[in-house]
Amino acid sequence: MDVEFTKAEEEARKRRERLKNLRNRVMENQTGEDGEVNEALPKPLFRSYTPLDEDLRLNQLPKPKPESVETEVQNQLEAAKPEPLIEEVDLTTLAPRKPDWDLKRDVSKKLDILEKRTQKAIAELIRERLKSSEDYLVEAVNIQAEMANKNVVDSDED
């Protein structure tokens, strides 16, 4: 406990020294050798008042010029003007759609799949007909050849 008390006393002593140094600095700044104030007073700035003294007129701020907002207003007015829509109008978009256009749109994917299946089925049917027609074609050629032979034989007999 004795150690804590000595630490507290030492901290209090340091704090007193700092405060004493701070007071001395403040007193030196406020009063000089003659007791005059060392700090320079701020110069007054006159915004709306015109002083009579010539020295004070030097501290007067120049009168502000009103900013020209005409260009900004003109730019905003130009930006607000609507652009002519005549160039963008397309007659196909204006034409009314058929009443079932949405149904066609929804069914088009399914119809594409069915179209592929239909094309495959048609190709298969054509292949089958060609195979069967080959058999008939061979028979037709044989019959034609026999007929031609009979005609040649009959014409020889006459």
MIDOSE-1310 file (N, C-alpha, C; in nm, 2 decimals, decimal comma, always signed):
residues 158
mdve	+0,08/-0,12/+0,00/+0,00/+0,00/+0,00/+0,09/+0,13/+0,00; +0,20/+0,11/+0,06/+0,29/+0,22/+0,06/+0,34/+0,26/-0,08; +0,36/+0,15/-0,16/+0,41/+0,17/-0,29/+0,30/+0,25/-0,38; +0,18/+0,21/-0,36/+0,07/+0,28/-0,44/+0,06/+0,42/-0,40
ftka	+0,08/+0,45/-0,27/+0,07/+0,59/-0,22/+0,18/+0,67/-0,28; +0,30/+0,62/-0,29/+0,41/+0,70/-0,34/+0,39/+0,72/-0,49; +0,33/+0,62/-0,57/+0,31/+0,64/-0,71/+0,20/+0,75/-0,73; +0,10/+0,75/-0,65/+0,00/+0,85/-0,66/+0,06/+0,99/-0,63
eeea	+0,14/+1,00/-0,53/+0,21/+1,12/-0,49/+0,29/+1,17/-0,61; +0,37/+1,08/-0,67/+0,46/+1,12/-0,78/+0,38/+1,17/-0,90; +0,27/+1,10/-0,93/+0,18/+1,15/-1,04/+0,12/+1,28/-1,01; +0,08/+1,31/-0,89/+0,02/+1,44/-0,85/+0,13/+1,55/-0,86
rkrr	+0,25/+1,52/-0,83/+0,36/+1,62/-0,84/+0,39/+1,65/-0,98; +0,39/+1,55/-1,07/+0,41/+1,57/-1,21/+0,30/+1,66/-1,27; +0,18/+1,63/-1,23/+0,06/+1,70/-1,28/+0,07/+1,85/-1,24; +0,12/+1,87/-1,11/+0,13/+2,01/-1,07/+0,24/+2,09/-1,15
erlk	+0,35/+2,02/-1,18/+0,45/+2,08/-1,26/+0,40/+2,12/-1,40; +0,33/+2,03/-1,46/+0,28/+2,06/-1,59/+0,18/+2,18/-1,59; +0,09/+2,18/-1,49/+0,00/+2,29/-1,48/+0,07/+2,42/-1,45; +0,18/+2,42/-1,37/+0,26/+2,54/-1,34/+0,32/+2,59/-1,47
nlrn	+0,38/+2,50/-1,55/+0,45/+2,54/-1,68/+0,34/+2,60/-1,77; +0,23/+2,54/-1,78/+0,12/+2,58/-1,87/+0,08/+2,72/-1,83; +0,06/+2,75/-1,70/+0,02/+2,88/-1,65/+0,13/+2,99/-1,69; +0,25/+2,95/-1,67/+0,36/+3,04/-1,70/+0,36/+3,08/-1,85
rvme	+0,34/+2,98/-1,94/+0,34/+3,01/-2,08/+0,22/+3,10/-2,12; +0,11/+3,07/-2,06/-0,01/+3,16/-2,09/+0,01/+3,30/-2,04; +0,07/+3,32/-1,93/+0,10/+3,45/-1,88/+0,20/+3,52/-1,96; +0,30/+3,45/-2,01/+0,40/+3,52/-2,10/+0,34/+3,56/-2,23
nqtg	+0,25/+3,48/-2,28/+0,18/+3,52/-2,41/+0,09/+3,64/-2,39; +0,02/+3,65/-2,28/-0,08/+3,75/-2,26/-0,01/+3,89/-2,23; +0,09/+3,89/-2,15/+0,15/+4,01/-2,11/+0,30/+4,01/-2,15; +0,34/+4,12/-2,21/+0,49/+4,13/-2,25/+0,56/+4,21/-2,13
edge	+0,67/+4,27/-2,17/+0,74/+4,35/-2,07/+0,66/+4,47/-2,02; +0,59/+4,53/-2,10/+0,52/+4,65/-2,07/+0,37/+4,62/-2,03; +0,33/+4,49/-2,03/+0,20/+4,46/-2,00/+0,11/+4,47/-2,12; +0,16/+4,48/-2,24/+0,08/+4,49/-2,36/+0,05/+4,35/-2,41
vnea	-0,05/+4,34/-2,48/-0,10/+4,21/-2,54/-0,01/+4,18/-2,66; +0,05/+4,06/-2,66/+0,14/+4,02/-2,77/+0,06/+3,97/-2,89; -0,05/+3,92/-2,87/-0,13/+3,86/-2,98/-0,18/+3,97/-3,07; -0,17/+3,95/-3,20/-0,23/+4,05/-3,29/-0,38/+4,03/-3,30
lpkp	-0,45/+4,14/-3,30/-0,60/+4,13/-3,31/-0,63/+4,10/-3,46; -0,74/+4,02/-3,48/-0,77/+3,99/-3,62/-0,83/+4,12/-3,69; -0,79/+4,13/-3,81/-0,84/+4,24/-3,89/-0,99/+4,23/-3,92; -1,06/+4,33/-3,90/-1,21/+4,32/-3,93/-1,23/+4,31/-4,09
lfrs	-1,32/+4,23/-4,12/-1,36/+4,22/-4,26/-1,50/+4,27/-4,28; -1,51/+4,37/-4,37/-1,64/+4,43/-4,39/-1,71/+4,38/-4,52; -1,82/+4,31/-4,50/-1,89/+4,26/-4,61/-1,99/+4,35/-4,67; -2,08/+4,40/-4,58/-2,19/+4,49/-4,63/-2,17/+4,63/-4,58
ytpl	-2,07/+4,66/-4,50/-2,05/+4,79/-4,45/-1,93/+4,86/-4,52; -1,95/+4,98/-4,56/-1,83/+5,06/-4,62/-1,78/+5,15/-4,51; -1,66/+5,13/-4,46/-1,61/+5,21/-4,36/-1,56/+5,35/-4,41; -1,56/+5,45/-4,33/-1,52/+5,58/-4,37/-1,37/+5,60/-4,37
dedl	-1,30/+5,53/-4,28/-1,16/+5,54/-4,28/-1,09/+5,46/-4,39; -0,99/+5,53/-4,45/-0,92/+5,47/-4,57/-0,85/+5,34/-4,53; -0,79/+5,34/-4,41/-0,72/+5,22/-4,37/-0,81/+5,10/-4,36; -0,93/+5,12/-4,31/-1,03/+5,02/-4,29/-1,09/+4,97/-4,42
rlnq	-1,09/+5,06/-4,52/-1,15/+5,03/-4,65/-1,07/+4,92/-4,72; -0,94/+4,91/-4,68/-0,85/+4,81/-4,74/-0,90/+4,67/-4,70; -0,96/+4,66/-4,58/-1,01/+4,53/-4,53/-1,14/+4,50/-4,58; -1,20/+4,59/-4,66/-1,34/+4,56/-4,71/-1,33/+4,45/-4,82
lpkp	-1,42/+4,36/-4,81/-1,43/+4,26/-4,92/-1,49/+4,31/-5,04; -1,44/+4,27/-5,16/-1,50/+4,32/-5,28/-1,65/+4,27/-5,29; -1,73/+4,35/-5,35/-1,87/+4,31/-5,37/-1,88/+4,19/-5,46; -1,96/+4,10/-5,41/-1,97/+3,97/-5,50/-2,06/+4,00/-5,62
kpes	-2,01/+3,95/-5,73/-2,09/+3,96/-5,85/-2,19/+3,84/-5,86; -2,31/+3,87/-5,89/-2,41/+3,75/-5,89/-2,37/+3,66/-6,01; -2,37/+3,53/-5,98/-2,33/+3,44/-6,08/-2,44/+3,43/-6,19; -2,40/+3,40/-6,31/-2,49/+3,39/-6,42/-2,54/+3,25/-6,42
vete	-2,67/+3,24/-6,40/-2,73/+3,10/-6,40/-2,80/+3,08/-6,53; -2,79/+3,18/-6,62/-2,86/+3,17/-6,75/-2,81/+3,05/-6,83; -2,68/+3,02/-6,83/-2,63/+2,91/-6,90/-2,68/+2,78/-6,85; -2,68/+2,77/-6,71/-2,73/+2,64/-6,65/-2,88/+2,62/-6,68
vqnq	-2,95/+2,73/-6,67/-3,10/+2,72/-6,70/-3,12/+2,68/-6,85; -3,04/+2,74/-6,94/-3,05/+2,71/-7,08/-3,02/+2,56/-7,10; -2,91/+2,51/-7,04/-2,88/+2,37/-7,05/-2,99/+2,28/-7,00; -3,05/+2,31/-6,89/-3,15/+2,23/-6,83/-3,28/+2,23/-6,92
leaa	-3,30/+2,35/-6,98/-3,42/+2,35/-7,07/-3,39/+2,27/-7,20; -3,27/+2,27/-7,25/-3,24/+2,19/-7,37/-3,25/+2,04/-7,33; -3,21/+2,01/-7,21/-3,21/+1,87/-7,18/-3,36/+1,82/-7,15; -3,44/+1,91/-7,12/-3,58/+1,88/-7,09/-3,67/+1,87/-7,22
kpep	-3,62/+1,92/-7,33/-3,69/+1,91/-7,45/-3,70/+1,77/-7,50; -3,82/+1,72/-7,53/-3,83/+1,58/-7,58/-3,78/+1,57/-7,72; -3,72/+1,46/-7,74/-3,66/+1,43/-7,88/-3,78/+1,39/-7,97; -3,77/+1,42/-8,09/-3,88/+1,37/-8,18/-3,88/+1,22/-8,19
liee	-4,00/+1,16/-8,18/-4,02/+1,02/-8,18/-4,05/+0,97/-8,32; -4,07/+1,05/-8,41/-4,10/+1,01/-8,55/-4,00/+0,92/-8,61; -3,87/+0,94/-8,58/-3,76/+0,86/-8,63/-3,77/+0,72/-8,57; -3,81/+0,70/-8,45/-3,81/+0,58/-8,38/-3,93/+0,49/-8,41
vdlt	-4,04/+0,55/-8,46/-4,16/+0,47/-8,48/-4,15/+0,37/-8,59; -4,18/+0,25/-8,56/-4,18/+0,14/-8,66/-4,32/+0,09/-8,68; -4,36/+0,08/-8,81/-4,50/+0,05/-8,83/-4,53/-0,10/-8,79; -4,43/-0,18/-8,79/-4,46/-0,32/-8,74/-4,50/-0,33/-8,59
tlap	-4,44/-0,24/-8,52/-4,47/-0,23/-8,37/-4,61/-0,17/-8,35; -4,65/-0,09/-8,44/-4,78/-0,02/-8,42/-4,90/-0,11/-8,47; -4,87/-0,21/-8,56/-4,97/-0,30/-8,61/-5,02/-0,38/-8,49; -5,16/-0,40/-8,48/-5,21/-0,49/-8,38/-5,17/-0,63/-8,40
rkpd	-5,15/-0,70/-8,29/-5,11/-0,84/-8,30/-5,23/-0,93/-8,30; -5,21/-1,05/-8,35/-5,32/-1,14/-8,36/-5,36/-1,18/-8,22; -5,48/-1,22/-8,20/-5,53/-1,25/-8,06/-5,46/-1,37/-8,00; -5,40/-1,46/-8,08/-5,34/-1,58/-8,03/-5,19/-1,58/-8,03
wdlk	-5,13/-1,46/-8,04/-4,98/-1,45/-8,05/-4,91/-1,51/-7,93; -4,97/-1,49/-7,81/-4,91/-1,54/-7,69/-4,91/-1,69/-7,68; -5,02/-1,75/-7,74/-5,03/-1,89/-7,74/-4,93/-1,95/-7,83; -4,91/-1,89/-7,95/-4,81/-1,94/-8,04/-4,67/-1,93/-7,98
rdvs	-4,65/-1,82/-7,91/-4,52/-1,81/-7,85/-4,49/-1,92/-7,75; -4,59/-1,95/-7,67/-4,57/-2,05/-7,56/-4,56/-2,19/-7,62; -4,62/-2,22/-7,73/-4,63/-2,35/-7,79/-4,51/-2,37/-7,89; -4,44/-2,27/-7,93/-4,34/-2,28/-8,03/-4,23/-2,38/-8,00
kkld	-4,19/-2,38/-7,87/-4,08/-2,48/-7,83/-4,13/-2,62/-7,85; -4,25/-2,65/-7,80/-4,30/-2,79/-7,82/-4,32/-2,82/-7,96; -4,36/-2,73/-8,04/-4,38/-2,76/-8,19/-4,24/-2,78/-8,26; -4,14/-2,72/-8,21/-4,01/-2,74/-8,27/-3,96/-2,89/-8,25
ilek	-3,99/-2,94/-8,13/-3,95/-3,08/-8,09/-4,03/-3,17/-8,18; -4,16/-3,14/-8,19/-4,25/-3,23/-8,27/-4,21/-3,22/-8,42; -4,17/-3,11/-8,47/-4,13/-3,09/-8,61/-4,01/-3,18/-8,63; -3,91/-3,19/-8,54/-3,80/-3,28/-8,56/-3,84/-3,43/-8,57
rtqk	-3,93/-3,46/-8,48/-3,98/-3,60/-8,48/-4,05/-3,63/-8,61; -4,13/-3,54/-8,66/-4,21/-3,55/-8,78/-4,11/-3,58/-8,90; -4,01/-3,50/-8,91/-3,91/-3,51/-9,02/-3,84/-3,65/-9,01; -3,81/-3,70/-8,89/-3,75/-3,83/-8,88/-3,84/-3,94/-8,93
aiae	-3,97/-3,92/-8,89/-4,07/-4,02/-8,93/-4,09/-4,02/-9,08; -4,09/-3,91/-9,14/-4,11/-3,90/-9,29/-3,99/-3,96/-9,36; -3,87/-3,94/-9,31/-3,75/-4,00/-9,37/-3,76/-4,15/-9,36; -3,80/-4,20/-9,24/-3,81/-4,35/-9,22/-3,91/-4,41/-9,32
lire	-4,03/-4,34/-9,34/-4,13/-4,39/-9,43/-4,08/-4,39/-9,58; -4,00/-4,29/-9,61/-3,94/-4,29/-9,75/-3,85/-4,40/-9,77; -3,77/-4,43/-9,67/-3,67/-4,54/-9,68/-3,75/-4,68/-9,69; -3,85/-4,69/-9,62/-3,93/-4,82/-9,63/-3,99/-4,83/-9,77
rlks	-4,05/-4,73/-9,82/-4,11/-4,73/-9,96/-4,00/-4,76/-10,06; -3,88/-4,71/-10,05/-3,78/-4,73/-10,14/-3,74/-4,88/-10,14; -3,73/-4,94/-10,02/-3,70/-5,08/-10,01/-3,81/-5,17/-10,07; -3,93/-5,13/-10,05/-4,04/-5,21/-10,10/-4,05/-5,19/-10,25
sedy	-4,02/-5,07/-10,30/-4,03/-5,04/-10,44/-3,92/-5,11/-10,52; -3,81/-5,13/-10,45/-3,70/-5,20/-10,52/-3,74/-5,34/-10,55; -3,82/-5,40/-10,46/-3,87/-5,54/-10,49/-3,96/-5,53/-10,61; -4,05/-5,44/-10,60/-4,15/-5,42/-10,71/-4,08/-5,39/-10,84
lvea	-3,98/-5,30/-10,83/-3,91/-5,26/-10,95/-3,84/-5,38/-11,02; -3,78/-5,46/-10,93/-3,71/-5,58/-10,99/-3,81/-5,67/-11,06; -3,93/-5,69/-10,99/-4,03/-5,77/-11,06/-4,08/-5,71/-11,19; -4,10/-5,57/-11,18/-4,15/-5,50/-11,30/-4,05/-5,51/-11,42
vniq	-3,92/-5,50/-11,39/-3,82/-5,52/-11,49/-3,82/-5,66/-11,55; -3,83/-5,76/-11,46/-3,83/-5,90/-11,51/-3,96/-5,92/-11,60; -4,07/-5,87/-11,56/-4,19/-5,89/-11,63/-4,18/-5,82/-11,77; -4,12/-5,70/-11,77/-4,10/-5,62/-11,89/-4,01/-5,70/-11,98
aema	-3,90/-5,76/-11,93/-3,81/-5,83/-12,01/-3,87/-5,96/-12,07; -3,96/-6,02/-11,99/-4,03/-6,14/-12,04/-4,12/-6,10/-12,15; -4,19/-5,99/-12,14/-4,29/-5,94/-12,24/-4,21/-5,91/-12,37; -4,10/-5,85/-12,35/-4,02/-5,81/-12,47/-3,97/-5,94/-12,54
nknv	-3,93/-6,04/-12,46/-3,89/-6,17/-12,52/-4,01/-6,23/-12,60; -4,12/-6,23/-12,54/-4,24/-6,29/-12,60/-4,27/-6,22/-12,73; -4,26/-6,08/-12,73/-4,29/-6,01/-12,84/-4,19/-6,04/-12,95; -4,07/-6,05/-12,92/-3,97/-6,08/-13,02/-3,99/-6,22/-13,07
vdsd	-4,03/-6,32/-12,99/-4,06/-6,45/-13,04/-4,18/-6,45/-13,12; -4,28/-6,38/-13,08/-4,41/-6,38/-13,16/-4,38/-6,31/-13,30; -4,30/-6,21/-13,30/-4,28/-6,14/-13,42/-4,19/-6,23/-13,52; -4,11/-6,31/-13,46/-4,03/-6,40/-13,54/-4,12/-6,51/-13,61
ed	-4,22/-6,55/-13,54/-4,31/-6,65/-13,59/-4,39/-6,60/-13,71; -4,42/-6,48/-13,71/-4,50/-6,43/-13,82/-4,43/-6,41/-13,94
